[in-house]
Amino acid sequence: MWMPVSQMWTNFLNPENIKGLSVVSMLLAMIGNGLMIPRALFIRDFMWFTASTWASLFYGYGNILCMYCFNTISGEFFWAATIGLISWIGMAFWRDTVVHGYSSPLRSLKNLVFGS
């Protein structure tokens, strides 16, 4: 769980190490964990949701952000990843709201955290 934090800390302390990171691996980490977010919402598994969101945001996107800040990836790639992740999370909450018949996506999050 702390692997993304240590990776980003290493990137911050020694920016030359970031050249050894594969942007494809970080993108796959973001996508793979992001695909689990709608399932965790649907079955109301808070731990699964937390882990998937944490890994998608910090391990995948956080390292993509570090790579962008240190100019190892293009702006187009960074913005495409950003828009894709935000759209995916928004769509997951929107569809979960529709499936469960709620009036607000925040109700899905409330029920996930505090229970029905």
PyRosetta script that sets phi, psi and omega in degrees:
from pyrosetta import init, pose_from_sequence

init()
pose = pose_from_sequence("MWMPVSQMWTNFLNPENIKGLSVVSMLLAMIGNGLMIPRALFIRDFMWFTASTWASLFYGYGNILCMYCFNTISGEFFWAATIGLISWIGMAFWRDTVVHGYSSPLRSLKNLVFGS")
pose.set_psi(1, -30.5)
pose.set_omega(1, -178.5)
pose.set_phi(2, -92.6)
pose.set_psi(2, -0.2)
pose.set_omega(2, -179.0)
pose.set_phi(3, -56.7)
pose.set_psi(3, -44.4)
pose.set_omega(3, 179.4)
pose.set_phi(4, -63.1)
pose.set_psi(4, -35.6)
pose.set_omega(4, -179.5)
pose.set_phi(5, -66.2)
pose.set_psi(5, -45.0)
pose.set_omega(5, 179.7)
pose.set_phi(6, -65.9)
pose.set_psi(6, -36.3)
pose.set_omega(6, 178.0)
pose.set_phi(7, -65.0)
pose.set_psi(7, -44.4)
pose.set_omega(7, 179.9)
pose.set_phi(8, -68.3)
pose.set_psi(8, -34.4)
pose.set_omega(8, 177.2)
pose.set_phi(9, -66.1)
pose.set_psi(9, -41.6)
pose.set_omega(9, 176.6)
pose.set_phi(10, -62.4)
pose.set_psi(10, -41.6)
pose.set_omega(10, 177.6)
pose.set_phi(11, -60.7)
pose.set_psi(11, -40.3)
pose.set_omega(11, -179.4)
pose.set_phi(12, -67.9)
pose.set_psi(12, -43.0)
pose.set_omega(12, -177.8)
pose.set_phi(13, -73.5)
pose.set_psi(13, -36.5)
pose.set_omega(13, -177.7)
pose.set_phi(14, -135.4)
pose.set_psi(14, 84.2)
pose.set_omega(14, -175.0)
pose.set_phi(15, -60.2)
pose.set_psi(15, -20.0)
pose.set_omega(15, 179.6)
pose.set_phi(16, -70.1)
pose.set_psi(16, -22.9)
pose.set_omega(16, 178.0)
pose.set_phi(17, -67.5)
pose.set_psi(17, -22.6)
pose.set_omega(17, -176.3)
pose.set_phi(18, -66.2)
pose.set_psi(18, -22.8)
pose.set_omega(18, 178.5)
pose.set_phi(19, -66.2)
pose.set_psi(19, -19.1)
pose.set_omega(19, 177.9)
pose.set_phi(20, -83.7)
pose.set_psi(20, -9.9)
pose.set_omega(20, 178.3)
pose.set_phi(21, -79.6)
pose.set_psi(21, 142.6)
pose.set_omega(21, 176.3)
pose.set_phi(22, -95.2)
pose.set_psi(22, 123.5)
pose.set_omega(22, 179.4)
pose.set_phi(23, -65.0)
pose.set_psi(23, -30.9)
pose.set_omega(23, 178.2)
pose.set_phi(24, -66.5)
pose.set_psi(24, -41.0)
pose.set_omega(24, 177.5)
pose.set_phi(25, -63.0)
pose.set_psi(25, -41.2)
pose.set_omega(25, 179.4)
pose.set_phi(26, -67.6)
pose.set_psi(26, -38.6)
pose.set_omega(26, 177.3)
pose.set_phi(27, -65.2)
pose.set_psi(27, -42.3)
pose.set_omega(27, 177.8)
pose.set_phi(28, -64.5)
pose.set_psi(28, -37.7)
pose.set_omega(28, 176.7)
pose.set_phi(29, -63.0)
pose.set_psi(29, -42.5)
pose.set_omega(29, 179.7)
pose.set_phi(30, -66.3)
pose.set_psi(30, -46.1)
pose.set_omega(30, -178.1)
pose.set_phi(31, -68.7)
pose.set_psi(31, -47.5)
pose.set_omega(31, -177.3)
pose.set_phi(32, -59.6)
pose.set_psi(32, -45.5)
pose.set_omega(32, 178.4)
pose.set_phi(33, -74.0)
pose.set_psi(33, -32.7)
pose.set_omega(33, 177.3)
pose.set_phi(34, -65.1)
pose.set_psi(34, -30.5)
pose.set_omega(34, 178.5)
pose.set_phi(35, -66.7)
pose.set_psi(35, -21.7)
pose.set_omega(35, -179.5)
pose.set_phi(36, -85.4)
pose.set_psi(36, -13.8)
pose.set_omega(36, -177.8)
pose.set_phi(37, -62.8)
pose.set_psi(37, -47.7)
pose.set_omega(37, 179.3)
pose.set_phi(38, -62.1)
pose.set_psi(38, -37.2)
pose.set_omega(38, 178.7)
pose.set_phi(39, -64.9)
pose.set_psi(39, -42.8)
pose.set_omega(39, 178.7)
pose.set_phi(40, -63.4)
pose.set_psi(40, -38.2)
pose.set_omega(40, 176.4)
pose.set_phi(41, -65.0)
pose.set_psi(41, -44.2)
pose.set_omega(41, -175.7)
pose.set_phi(42, -63.4)
pose.set_psi(42, -43.1)
pose.set_omega(42, -178.0)
pose.set_phi(43, -91.6)
pose.set_psi(43, 1.0)
pose.set_omega(43, 177.5)
pose.set_phi(44, 58.9)
pose.set_psi(44, 47.8)
pose.set_omega(44, 176.9)
pose.set_phi(45, -102.7)
pose.set_psi(45, 101.7)
pose.set_omega(45, -174.1)
pose.set_phi(46, -65.0)
pose.set_psi(46, -40.4)
pose.set_omega(46, -178.9)
pose.set_phi(47, -66.1)
pose.set_psi(47, -42.5)
pose.set_omega(47, 178.6)
pose.set_phi(48, -63.3)
pose.set_psi(48, -43.4)
pose.set_omega(48, 178.5)
pose.set_phi(49, -60.9)
pose.set_psi(49, -45.4)
pose.set_omega(49, -179.3)
pose.set_phi(50, -61.8)
pose.set_psi(50, -47.1)
pose.set_omega(50, -178.4)
pose.set_phi(51, -65.6)
pose.set_psi(51, -44.1)
pose.set_omega(51, -179.6)
pose.set_phi(52, -65.3)
pose.set_psi(52, -43.2)
pose.set_omega(52, 179.7)
pose.set_phi(53, -66.9)
pose.set_psi(53, -44.3)
pose.set_omega(53, 178.9)
pose.set_phi(54, -58.0)
pose.set_psi(54, -50.2)
pose.set_omega(54, -177.1)
pose.set_phi(55, -66.5)
pose.set_psi(55, -40.5)
pose.set_omega(55, -179.8)
pose.set_phi(56, -66.1)
pose.set_psi(56, -44.4)
pose.set_omega(56, -177.5)
pose.set_phi(57, -76.3)
pose.set_psi(57, -44.6)
pose.set_omega(57, -173.6)
pose.set_phi(58, -92.2)
pose.set_psi(58, -45.9)
pose.set_omega(58, -177.6)
pose.set_phi(59, -74.6)
pose.set_psi(59, -47.7)
pose.set_omega(59, -179.7)
pose.set_phi(60, -80.3)
pose.set_psi(60, -66.6)
pose.set_omega(60, -174.6)
pose.set_phi(61, -69.0)
pose.set_psi(61, -38.1)
pose.set_omega(61, -179.9)
pose.set_phi(62, -59.6)
pose.set_psi(62, -41.7)
pose.set_omega(62, 178.7)
pose.set_phi(63, -74.5)
pose.set_psi(63, -31.4)
pose.set_omega(63, 173.4)
pose.set_phi(64, -64.5)
pose.set_psi(64, -40.0)
pose.set_omega(64, 176.3)
pose.set_phi(65, -62.2)
pose.set_psi(65, -43.3)
pose.set_omega(65, 176.7)
pose.set_phi(66, -60.8)
pose.set_psi(66, -42.7)
pose.set_omega(66, -179.7)
pose.set_phi(67, -64.1)
pose.set_psi(67, -37.3)
pose.set_omega(67, 177.6)
pose.set_phi(68, -67.6)
pose.set_psi(68, -44.0)
pose.set_omega(68, -179.3)
pose.set_phi(69, -62.0)
pose.set_psi(69, -32.4)
pose.set_omega(69, -179.9)
pose.set_phi(70, -97.9)
pose.set_psi(70, 16.7)
pose.set_omega(70, 173.8)
pose.set_phi(71, 56.6)
pose.set_psi(71, 41.4)
pose.set_omega(71, 175.1)
pose.set_phi(72, -102.9)
pose.set_psi(72, -9.2)
pose.set_omega(72, 173.5)
pose.set_phi(73, -130.9)
pose.set_psi(73, 162.9)
pose.set_omega(73, -177.9)
pose.set_phi(74, -79.0)
pose.set_psi(74, 159.1)
pose.set_omega(74, 176.3)
pose.set_phi(75, -64.2)
pose.set_psi(75, -35.4)
pose.set_omega(75, 179.8)
pose.set_phi(76, -63.3)
pose.set_psi(76, -43.6)
pose.set_omega(76, 178.9)
pose.set_phi(77, -63.3)
pose.set_psi(77, -45.6)
pose.set_omega(77, -179.4)
pose.set_phi(78, -60.3)
pose.set_psi(78, -48.4)
pose.set_omega(78, -177.9)
pose.set_phi(79, -68.9)
pose.set_psi(79, -33.8)
pose.set_omega(79, 175.6)
pose.set_phi(80, -64.0)
pose.set_psi(80, -42.8)
pose.set_omega(80, 177.9)
pose.set_phi(81, -65.0)
pose.set_psi(81, -40.3)
pose.set_omega(81, -180.0)
pose.set_phi(82, -63.9)
pose.set_psi(82, -50.1)
pose.set_omega(82, -179.5)
pose.set_phi(83, -64.2)
pose.set_psi(83, -40.5)
pose.set_omega(83, 178.6)
pose.set_phi(84, -61.9)
pose.set_psi(84, -45.1)
pose.set_omega(84, -179.2)
pose.set_phi(85, -66.7)
pose.set_psi(85, -45.9)
pose.set_omega(85, 179.3)
pose.set_phi(86, -62.3)
pose.set_psi(86, -42.3)
pose.set_omega(86, 178.8)
pose.set_phi(87, -63.1)
pose.set_psi(87, -42.5)
pose.set_omega(87, -178.6)
pose.set_phi(88, -64.6)
pose.set_psi(88, -45.8)
pose.set_omega(88, 180.0)
pose.set_phi(89, -66.0)
pose.set_psi(89, -41.2)
pose.set_omega(89, 176.5)
pose.set_phi(90, -61.7)
pose.set_psi(90, -43.3)
pose.set_omega(90, 179.0)
pose.set_phi(91, -65.3)
pose.set_psi(91, -38.5)
pose.set_omega(91, 179.4)
pose.set_phi(92, -61.1)
pose.set_psi(92, -45.8)
pose.set_omega(92, 179.0)
pose.set_phi(93, -68.3)
pose.set_psi(93, -38.9)
pose.set_omega(93, 179.4)
pose.set_phi(94, -63.4)
pose.set_psi(94, -47.4)
pose.set_omega(94, -178.9)
pose.set_phi(95, -67.1)
pose.set_psi(95, -35.9)
pose.set_omega(95, 177.4)
pose.set_phi(96, -65.0)
pose.set_psi(96, -36.5)
pose.set_omega(96, 176.7)
pose.set_phi(97, -62.9)
pose.set_psi(97, -43.0)
pose.set_omega(97, 179.7)
pose.set_phi(98, -66.2)
pose.set_psi(98, -46.0)
pose.set_omega(98, -177.4)
pose.set_phi(99, -60.6)
pose.set_psi(99, -42.4)
pose.set_omega(99, -177.2)
pose.set_phi(100, -90.8)
pose.set_psi(100, -1.6)
pose.set_omega(100, 175.9)
pose.set_phi(101, 72.4)
pose.set_psi(101, 30.4)
pose.set_omega(101, 179.0)
pose.set_phi(102, -88.2)
pose.set_psi(102, 163.6)
pose.set_omega(102, 178.8)
pose.set_phi(103, -95.2)
pose.set_psi(103, -13.4)
pose.set_omega(103, -177.5)
pose.set_phi(104, -141.5)
pose.set_psi(104, 140.2)
pose.set_omega(104, 176.0)
pose.set_phi(105, -63.3)
pose.set_psi(105, -25.0)
pose.set_omega(105, 178.8)
pose.set_phi(106, -68.5)
pose.set_psi(106, -23.7)
pose.set_omega(106, 177.2)
pose.set_phi(107, -67.5)
pose.set_psi(107, -35.3)
pose.set_omega(107, 175.7)
pose.set_phi(108, -60.8)
pose.set_psi(108, -44.2)
pose.set_omega(108, 179.4)
pose.set_phi(109, -66.7)
pose.set_psi(109, -40.4)
pose.set_omega(109, 178.6)
pose.set_phi(110, -62.3)
pose.set_psi(110, -45.2)
pose.set_omega(110, 179.1)
pose.set_phi(111, -67.0)
pose.set_psi(111, -32.2)
pose.set_omega(111, 177.8)
pose.set_phi(112, -67.0)
pose.set_psi(112, -44.4)
pose.set_omega(112, -175.7)
pose.set_phi(113, -78.1)
pose.set_psi(113, -47.0)
pose.set_omega(113, -172.6)
pose.set_phi(114, -102.7)
pose.set_psi(114, -7.2)
pose.set_omega(114, -177.9)
pose.set_phi(115, 90.3)
pose.set_psi(115, 169.0)
pose.set_omega(115, -177.4)
pose.set_phi(116, -73.2)
pose.dump_pdb("model.pdb")
